[in-house]
């Protein structure tokens, strides 16, 4: 069991950060990769308006990375008022984020970068609570769990199918249905927990501390590929845990966001090839896709979770 160390710098920012009850200093950067579909524009605009209502007008900067279409496809008045900057070219979210990243500027300006897929809706979430939980986790890569209409399965059902054959193997994202279900199950809200330390947070909507950006966007060489971005989220938790001597990844159960699951991503052979290359280069950091512990919702103390999803409470 890794020793969990809470980062003082995160705690100390509480009184001067966006989505606190005080005057804001550090901001949150809301970063989306977007197409020009009407539903994308409506969802992003609704999320931005909600964030400003919850955190104040100055809570956030917004960067839109247009992989399809251009800023001209959006409402010009809204864009001029709400969008800090933009990119326009073919590609994927984390390649865009890598290109947009400005180390000194972002570290001084932002507490978190929220790297969002366009089919995430957080307008039903108490963002003040979400950010308070994120800070209190002591982690650097925080994943909101996903509410929605996905056909989630329980640990028990999943392991009954899989226990005899695959349960001890490292999981990779693949066409294997059981593998995909295990990743999905980890991201489902666990009503027993407020939050969970984990070794895996996927790339759909991670909240990234500005402290960890240099590691994952610069130091993790060849973790982000031009034509695909699978693999980074399989190594970033263990890599950051080693560098910062913390349990670097947390899932937030108390504040799930809605994943509309539009399934617009076109997965090609390049994705699997990118993940294979990341695994070969960074084998020691490869995630098992597991819970480490749980902050109990009813007692607000941490307990361990075994491989079958059972909570182990100390006497």
DAUR-V827466 format. One record per residue. N is the residue number from 0. SS is DSSP state (helix for helix, strand for strand, loop for the rest). OMEGA is omega as a letter, one per 40 degrees, with the letter a starting at -180 (none if undefined). D_CENTER is the distance of its C-alpha to the mean C-alpha in Angstrom with 2 decimals. Layout:
N/SS/OMEGA/D_CENTER
N/SS/OMEGA/D_CENTER
//
This chain:
0/loop/a/23.03
1/loop/i/21.27
2/loop/a/22.42
3/loop/i/19.81
4/loop/i/20.46
5/loop/a/19.13
6/loop/a/18.85
7/helix/a/21.58
8/helix/i/20.26
9/helix/a/17.25
10/helix/a/19.75
11/helix/a/22.28
12/helix/a/20.16
13/helix/a/20.06
14/helix/a/23.37
15/helix/a/22.72
16/strand/i/19.24
17/loop/i/18.16
18/loop/i/17.80
19/loop/a/20.35
20/loop/a/23.90
21/loop/i/25.42
22/loop/a/26.02
23/loop/i/22.98
24/loop/i/22.88
25/strand/a/19.48
26/strand/i/17.41
27/strand/i/13.88
28/strand/i/13.32
29/strand/a/12.08
30/strand/i/11.65
31/strand/i/12.36
32/strand/a/13.97
33/strand/i/16.81
34/loop/a/20.06
35/loop/a/23.08
36/loop/a/23.26
37/helix/a/24.45
38/helix/i/21.75
39/helix/a/19.04
40/helix/a/21.02
41/helix/a/21.65
42/helix/i/18.09
43/helix/a/16.87
44/helix/i/20.04
45/helix/i/19.78
46/helix/a/16.29
47/helix/i/17.61
48/helix/a/20.78
49/helix/i/19.19
50/helix/a/17.05
51/helix/i/20.36
52/helix/a/22.26
53/helix/a/20.07
54/helix/a/19.65
55/loop/a/22.74
56/loop/a/23.60
57/loop/a/22.53
58/loop/a/19.08
59/strand/i/17.23
60/strand/a/17.75
61/strand/i/16.75
62/strand/i/16.58
63/strand/i/17.06
64/strand/a/17.21
65/strand/i/19.83
66/loop/i/19.92
67/loop/a/22.59
68/loop/a/25.01
69/loop/i/25.32
70/helix/a/25.25
71/helix/i/28.75
72/helix/a/27.54
73/loop/i/25.96
74/loop/a/27.98
75/helix/i/29.42
76/helix/i/29.88
77/helix/a/26.35
78/helix/a/25.00
79/helix/a/27.36
80/helix/a/26.49
81/helix/a/22.71
82/loop/a/21.32
83/loop/i/21.43
84/strand/a/21.44
85/strand/i/20.74
86/strand/i/20.89
87/strand/i/22.72
88/loop/i/23.00
89/loop/i/22.05
90/loop/a/18.86
91/loop/a/15.14
92/helix/a/12.13
93/helix/i/11.54
94/helix/i/15.33
95/helix/a/15.68
96/helix/i/13.32
97/helix/a/15.41
98/helix/a/18.51
99/helix/a/17.80
100/loop/i/16.87
101/loop/a/19.74
102/helix/a/19.50
103/helix/a/22.15
104/helix/a/21.64
105/helix/i/17.91
106/helix/a/18.30
107/helix/a/21.16
108/helix/a/19.79
109/strand/i/16.14
110/strand/a/14.66
111/strand/i/11.03
112/strand/i/9.68
113/strand/a/7.36
114/strand/a/6.86
115/strand/i/7.77
116/loop/a/9.78
117/loop/i/13.17
118/loop/i/13.46
119/strand/i/11.15
120/strand/a/13.60
121/loop/a/12.97
122/loop/i/16.72
123/loop/a/17.54
124/loop/i/15.31
125/loop/a/16.90
126/helix/i/14.74
127/helix/i/17.08
128/helix/a/16.38
129/helix/a/12.58
130/helix/i/12.88
131/helix/i/15.74
132/helix/i/13.96
133/helix/i/11.16
134/helix/a/14.18
135/helix/a/16.23
136/loop/a/13.93
137/loop/a/14.96
138/loop/a/11.69
139/loop/i/10.15
140/strand/a/6.56
141/strand/i/5.49
142/strand/i/3.92
143/strand/i/6.53
144/strand/a/8.86
145/strand/i/10.51
146/strand/i/14.09
147/loop/a/16.32
148/loop/i/19.19
149/loop/a/17.86
150/loop/a/20.45
151/loop/i/18.67
152/loop/a/20.86
153/loop/i/21.54
154/helix/a/21.43
155/helix/a/25.20
156/helix/a/25.67
157/helix/a/23.28
158/helix/i/25.04
159/helix/i/28.45
160/helix/a/27.97
161/helix/a/26.67
162/loop/a/27.95
163/loop/a/31.16
164/loop/a/29.88
165/loop/a/26.28
166/loop/a/24.76
167/loop/a/25.39
168/loop/i/24.09
169/loop/a/20.83
170/loop/i/18.71
171/loop/i/17.98
172/loop/a/16.61
173/loop/i/19.96
174/loop/i/22.37
175/loop/a/22.99
176/helix/a/22.23
177/helix/i/21.86
178/helix/a/19.17
179/helix/a/17.04
180/helix/a/17.84
181/helix/i/16.80
182/helix/i/13.21
183/helix/a/13.38
184/helix/i/15.18
185/helix/a/12.73
186/loop/i/10.20
187/loop/i/13.17
188/loop/i/14.00
189/loop/a/16.60
190/loop/i/19.31
191/loop/a/20.71
192/strand/i/17.88
193/strand/i/16.40
194/strand/a/13.54
195/strand/i/13.40
196/strand/a/13.04
197/strand/i/12.06
198/loop/a/12.33
199/loop/i/9.54
200/loop/a/5.79
201/loop/a/5.80
202/loop/a/5.35
203/loop/a/5.87
204/loop/a/3.95
205/strand/i/1.40
206/strand/a/4.86
207/strand/i/7.02
208/strand/i/10.51
209/helix/i/13.20
210/helix/a/14.81
211/helix/a/12.61
212/helix/a/12.66
213/helix/i/16.13
214/helix/a/15.46
215/helix/a/12.85
216/helix/a/14.42
217/helix/a/18.01
218/helix/i/18.89
219/loop/a/17.10
220/loop/i/19.94
221/loop/i/19.71
222/loop/i/16.10
223/loop/a/15.56
224/loop/a/18.45
225/loop/a/20.27
226/loop/i/20.45
227/loop/a/17.36
228/loop/i/13.97
229/loop/i/13.68
230/loop/a/13.86
231/helix/a/11.65
232/helix/i/8.93
233/helix/a/12.12
234/helix/a/13.36
235/helix/a/11.06
236/helix/a/10.99
237/helix/i/14.77
238/helix/i/15.49
239/helix/i/14.02
240/helix/i/15.65
241/helix/a/18.88
242/helix/a/18.93
243/helix/i/18.21
244/loop/i/19.80
245/loop/i/17.15
246/loop/a/15.00
247/loop/a/11.99
248/strand/i/9.18
249/strand/i/9.12
250/strand/a/8.46
251/strand/a/10.06
252/strand/a/12.92
253/strand/a/15.03
254/strand/a/13.02
255/strand/i/11.64
256/strand/i/10.99
257/strand/i/13.12
258/strand/a/12.19
259/loop/i/15.45
260/loop/a/15.14
261/loop/i/17.50
262/loop/a/17.35
263/loop/a/18.36
264/loop/i/16.97
265/loop/a/20.02
266/loop/a/19.41
267/loop/i/22.22
268/helix/i/23.67
269/helix/a/22.01
270/helix/i/18.60
271/helix/i/20.25
272/helix/i/22.24
273/helix/a/19.32
274/helix/i/17.71
275/helix/a/21.21
276/helix/i/21.78
277/helix/a/18.65
278/helix/i/19.72
279/helix/a/23.27
280/helix/a/22.55
281/loop/a/20.12
282/helix/a/21.42
283/helix/a/21.45
284/helix/a/17.68
285/loop/a/17.02
286/loop/i/14.97
287/loop/a/17.02
288/loop/a/14.17
289/loop/i/15.45
290/strand/i/15.33
291/strand/i/16.97
292/strand/a/17.98
293/strand/i/17.79
294/strand/a/18.61
295/strand/a/21.19
296/loop/a/21.13
297/loop/a/24.93
298/loop/a/25.76
299/loop/i/22.85
300/loop/a/23.31
301/strand/i/21.45
302/strand/i/22.72
303/strand/i/22.02
304/strand/a/21.05
305/loop/a/23.03
306/loop/i/22.26
307/loop/i/23.60
308/loop/i/21.34
309/loop/i/24.22
310/strand/i/23.87
311/strand/i/26.37
312/loop/i/27.73
313/loop/i/30.11
314/loop/none/33.61
//
